[in-house]
Amino acid sequence: MNDLIYYPTLDVFVYQLRDGLGDSEAQVAENHDKFWNNLPPKLHVYLEEELAAENPEYIKLLDLLDPKYRKPFNIKDNHLIFQDKVADYQIGGYYYPVRLSDTYGLLFDCSVDDFDHPHSVTFFQKLKEKASAKNGNLGKTWMLSGCLPANFQANLEDLAKASANALIPGDWQELKIGNFLGATVFEVWKSPQKWENVAEENTHILIFFYPALNIMEEAAGFYGDWLRLLCVRNKILWEYAYAEKTTRSLQAEYKSITENVAKVKSLYTEHGEVILSGNKLQYLQKILSESIATLSDYLRKISDLEIISLAIETNLSNYQKYHQQIVQKAEQKQQEYGNLGDTDLGFLKNFSDIVEEKYKAQVAQDRASLSVGLRILEDLINTVRGIIEIEQTKSDRTLDNTIALAGIGLAISGITATAISTQQPPVASYKDFSFVGSPTFVWSIVFSSPFLIILILRLLRR
């Protein structure tokens, strides 16, 4: 059969964000727990123990375990080694959890425990049963590998497609190809389309076909290098997805801003005057309150885009650095051991080009275009605030005039009443209402009534 390989091995590189942008202590603790859910129960390193580690850039987490908690597990040099059974075959493997600065990384390895007999690449589907539950919010990369039988004559690209399809069924037509220590390497990548849940939408598979078992064993010494490289790769995709989500939110707010601008413009006449009738002043006050709240949120999201842009740039630089380190390390190995073949991982540069030409450029363009919304929003706030202040000033002036008018009326009424009352006899009793018909009372009403009528009409108009 043309799909047989020796020692089929499945590795999955899983990444979970430890502490993201603005994450609270509760969120950090939740991220921590989600990561440890990928490992066997009762195996746990607490956050306090992480903080005691010397180098947060690369922490071998199992090395932090108290010796008394190690006893039930087979742990050697941060490897939790296990044995299991799949489809009547013995398999073996290990967990290798680390902290990479602000990210948790897990390498889960499993392979058939049989070096003597070839297996169909469909066996990768069986191995996936042990690995599929390993997940992280940043995503993961699958790595398939095995040794080719002697005098293998089949088409390696067809074998790679069959391997990828056994792991994740799909139409895998576009495969990138390279070499690693003499092995033939294929890359299968289906990038996210909607960018709503990058951990689920992104599919990334690396497939290695080694010409001999000893070369495959030598390549195992590169797992730590792949762990770092694939970490920044998955982080870049997550960061771009975060930028896409932020951009969509800003676009919705930008639309709301322009709608409010149109509403305020509708209040102006063709002569540039503002006509406020009915409850329009309250309507403007509502727009002002909403705009001030939007300004704070809009500014924060624009700042997030800038931070994400810098993060993508930093991780792209790290990706290129780790790529180069793997190539240099492989070339050094080739010089030390004469039985190792060439290394050509040029296909990894394709991702660098996409990040440089598309992701970075798109985030920068979105940030620049949407930043215009800040100026529009600030102008809207200043305009509405100015209209409200002018109208309130007019209103306050009218009220002051009304109060002054009422005061004049009362004063004149009082003077009149005082002047006339000196000619009247004093009231004999508080039950005596004879003054109502007196000239004093009549003249008081006569002089004050015009002012009182004007006051009442103004108050009703307000």
Secondary structure, DSSP 8 states (H G I E B T S, - for coil): -TTEEEEEEEEEEEEEESS-TT--HHHHHHHHHHHHTTS-TT----HHHHHT-S-TTSEEGGGGS-HHHHTTS-EETTEEEEEEEETTEEEEEEEEEEEETTEEEEEEEEEES-SSSEEETTHHHHHHHHHTT---TTEEEEEEEEE--TT--S-HHHHHHHHHHHHS-S-----EEEEETTEEEEEEEE--SS-S-HHHH-EEEEEEEESSHHHHHHHGGGHHHHHHHHHHHHHHHHHHHHHHHHHHHHHHHHHHHHHHHHHHHTTB-TTS-B---TTHHHHHHHHHHHHHHHHHHHHHHHHHHHHHHHHHHHHHHHHHHHHHHHHHHHHHHHHH-TT----B-TTHHHHHHHIIIIIHHHHHHHHHHHHHHHHHHHHHHHHHHHHHHHHHHHHHHHHHHHHHHHHHHHHHHHHHHHHHHTTS---S-TT--GGGGSHHHHHHHHHHHHHHHHHHHHHHH-
